[in-house]
């Protein structure tokens, strides 16, 4: 992931890579907004409105203009942009200079039909909306059932009206605009070669692992957090008599596998950050406020990846953190505080029993905000100083989170601390 720091003076242009219409606005509002949030949707619509009268390309704007129009801080713009990129609604190009320039390329959303049949967007939407609301949305987009059994089709054929001649047109070298979607990019550690080699050659054909099938396998692995060996077994069980992978069966097998491993629940990914309504309105530059901002704006996945020095977290840790979100229903920012706290006091180890014990306590206390979690961690640590964790390892009293210090409320960040904080945030921009 490229690291860039956006300044208000940096310029940008918007380029429309597709053809959009009013139906897209409906799909974006009803189907995409629950997944990306209102801020990301607002940014997309703002970029759309920046286009010129032809709807192709905007003039050059500064990000100060974007801040004024949306009312967002620069960090909020970056956060919203990442969500749009991740879900396939835009791509970003960057050119450095005295004033950095960005090109924001807009792509069309999937149609309602494509969203509902998508292997993992449909699952995410279902899990976000809930069963009742999801069914209502599906009904909204359904075609009406019109009975034409007593009617006769009298539609005129093309050949009945138009006659062809002997005129031949030369192919024009013109880049005609067309409707385009942007693929959702997934980064997984899935070993596709291992999966392919695990299937007996006599059961496969040249079309068994085509591009669309491999894309589906990666998507299911990402969505359901399935490792290579486990996925190989699911793929084998999804082969039909023609040597092809039954995609519907594979999706069902992956879903059933996940639900079996997770008490019949569907996945709720760990890539969301703290909801806006649970965030603190920060009005100062103290170290504690900066720390709260970090906990609130990074998703548990990105926060955990930062603890891994930029590497992907282990499957075990990801499953445990997802369990905190699913089973304990802790907000993402609170989970970040819990991760940081446990790693600091438990020799940089995330002991599952220890983590879940604290999480269960915080759940019963109905802790929802980052600040509540930090205060509770400070309070609990006083009682843990001389006790041992579930791993029978004495919890240290010296290596604790620096936000335990009460004086932090008034302290300003040092230059070194400011750079460290910026580096941590910019890594995910």
Order of alpha helices (4+ residues) and beta strands (2+ residues): beta-alpha-alpha-beta-alpha-alpha-beta-beta-alpha-alpha-alpha-alpha-alpha-alpha-alpha-alpha-alpha-alpha-alpha-alpha-alpha-alpha
